């Protein structure tokens, strides 16, 4: 359920002033599942165009269109909409925007989302992965409560994310070979799995040792050639450097 202050009563906090008379606008809320604010001047009535209603109706689910994440004009809406969706899925109730401004893109939540985009050099899809990572690694495991999208606009979390990403790219001796490469070997060189253990990058280096001694005219050489074609190994039948 939404907080009581959003269920039909007036909100006394000042937001914008009327452009005609300068009086403070009052806020009431409407809508069914997701309520949005109506900014009303006591003398001139509500705003003629409700931009929050428009955003919730047209842009909240824009994130579902994967091509929209690459369009500069839609990146911010995709990020905010995805966070809104992920928050509801995680906690079981809708996220409550701050509604501090009648223009969504000038609201605090959108400003924080814009900061997150900046942290990722406007790569909205990378920022989407970051949101998932924060919920999985910092919210679920450490039990941090997320009370606003600004929670994710943290340099500390972003640095931890980038460090984890860099670490995941390190190829170790025990790192599993790509699944599509293993499938190719199973289809084209199935006997390799009968001859030896073959599943890790260290096993691939073992094939290099074999061909250096016995040449490339064998099943091991066929696999090494395919690994070179896939840019998994440098040309010239050389070992790949692996971390322990």
N, C-alpha and C positions, 0 to 999 in steps of 0.2 A: 504494500500500500504506500501511497505517497504521503509525505508529511502533512499534518493537519493544516498547516498554513497554506497548502496548495489546493485544498479541497473546497474552494468556493468563496472563501472570505477575502477581504481586502488585505493588501500587504502595505504597511505604512512606510516602508523604506523608500526614500526619495530616489528617483531614477532620472528621468529627463524632464525638462520644462517644456511647456507648450510654446511653439514657435510664434504663436499669435499674441497670447497675453502674458506669457512668461510664468504662468502658474505651474506648480508641480503637478505632474500627472500621477494619478492613482493607478494601482495595478489590481486587476482581478484576473482570475484564471478560469479557463474553459477547456473543453476537450474531454475525451473519454479516457482511454488508457494512458495516453501521454498528454498532460495538460500544458497549455501554453498561455502566456500572459496577454492581456488586453490593456494597453496603456490609454488612460482616459483623462482628458482635461475636464475639470469640473464645470467649465463654462462652454467649451467647444466640442465636448464629447470624445469618443474614441478615435484613434488614428484611422484614417480612411483605408489604409492598407496594412494588414498585419503580417509583417515579415517573418515572424516566428511560425505562424500558421503555414505560410508558404514554404519555409525551409523544411518543417516537419512533414509536409505533404509531398514535396517534390524531391528533396535532397537527402532526407534521413537514410534512405535505403540505396542511395546511389553507389555505395561501396560494393554492392552485389554485382555491378558491371565492372569486370576486370579492366576494361579499356579506359574507364574513367580515372583510374589511379594514375594513368600516364598523362592525363590532360591537366596542364597547369591550373586552369580555372576551377577544376573539380577536386584537386588533391585535398584541400582543406576539408571540404564536405565529406569526402570519402573517409578521411581519418577520423573525424568527429563521429560520423555515422557508424563506423566500425567499432569505435570505442563504446558508443551507446549500446550497440548490439552485444558486444562482448561483456560489458558490465551487467546487462540484464541477464545474459545467459549464465554468468558466474554467480551472481547474487540472488537471482530470482525475482528482481523487481526493477522497474525502469530507473535509469539515471535521471537525477533532477538537475537541470541546468541552473546556473546562477541567475539568469534572466535580469542581469543588471543593466541591460541596454535593450531598447526596442529593436535594434538592428543586430541580428545574430552574429554577424562577422566582426562586430565591435564588442561583443560580449566577452567576459573574462575567460570562459571555457574555450572559445575560439582563439583568443589571444594565446592561451597556453598551448593549444594544439598547433598554432603557427610556430611557436617556439620549438616544439618537438620536431616539426618539419625542418626547421633551420638546423637543428642538431644533426639531422640526417641529410643535409645538403639537398633538401627538397625531394629526396627519394621516398615517395609516399609508401611504396611497397616494402621498402626496408623498415620504415617506421611501423608498418602493420605487423611485421615479424617481431619487432621490438615490443609492441603492445602485448602480443601473445607471450613473449619471453618473460616480461615483467609479471604477468599474472601467474605464469607457471613456476617461475624461479624465486620471485620475491614476495608475491602475495600469498600463493598457496603454501609454499614451504616455510615462509617466515611469519605468516599470519599478519601481514601488514594490511590494515583496512584501507581500501581506496575510497576516499570521500570526494575527490574531484579529479578531473583529467590532469590538473596541475601536478598531481602526485607522480605522473610519468615524466614530467618536464624536469627531470633531475639529472644533472651532470654525473652524479655518482652512479646512478643506475645505467645511464648510457655508456659510461666508461666500462662498467662491469660487463655489459652486453658485448661491447666490442672486444674486450679481452676474452670472453667466452667464445666468441665467434672465431677469433684468431687461433685460439687453442684447439678448436674443433677441426681446423684446417691442417693441423700438424699431422703429417703422415708418420705413424709409428710402425715398428716391426709387426705389431699385432693388429694393425688396422686392417679391416676386411677390404678385399678388392671390390670394385664396383659390381653391383649385382648384374648389370647388363653384360659386363665382360665375362663374368663367371658363366652366365647363360650361353654366351657365344662359345666359350670353351666346351661347355657340355654338349652343344650341338655339333661342333666341328672337330673337337679333340677330346672326346669322352674318355679315352684311354689314359689321359694324364691323371685322372682321379683314381685310377687303379694302380698307377705306378708310384704315386707319392701323395703326401698331404698337400693340397693346393687350395688355399682360401685367403691368405694374407699377402700383404706387400712383401714381407720377408720371404714368403714362398716364391714370389715372382723373382726376387733377387737370386734365389736358389737356382732358378732356371737359367739365369745369366751365367752363373758359375758352370752350369752344365754345358752350355753352348760354347763358352770360351775354351772348354776342354775337348768337346766332340764336334764342334761345328754347328751350322744352322740347318743342315739337311736332316731334320728329325722333328718329332712332334713338339719338342721344347722350342726349337727354332721357329716353328710356325706360330706358336703362342707369343713368342717375343716379338715377331714381326707385327702381329696384330696389336700388341701393346704399344709399339712404336707408332703405328698408324693412328692410334687413338690418343697420341701425345701423352701416354702414361709413362713412357720411358724416353730418354734422349736417344737420338740417332747414334749409331755407332756401337750398339750393344754395350751400353755402360750401366753400371749400377745406379739406382736411385738412392739418394741419401735418406736414411730413415732415423727417426728419433727412437731412443730406447723406450 
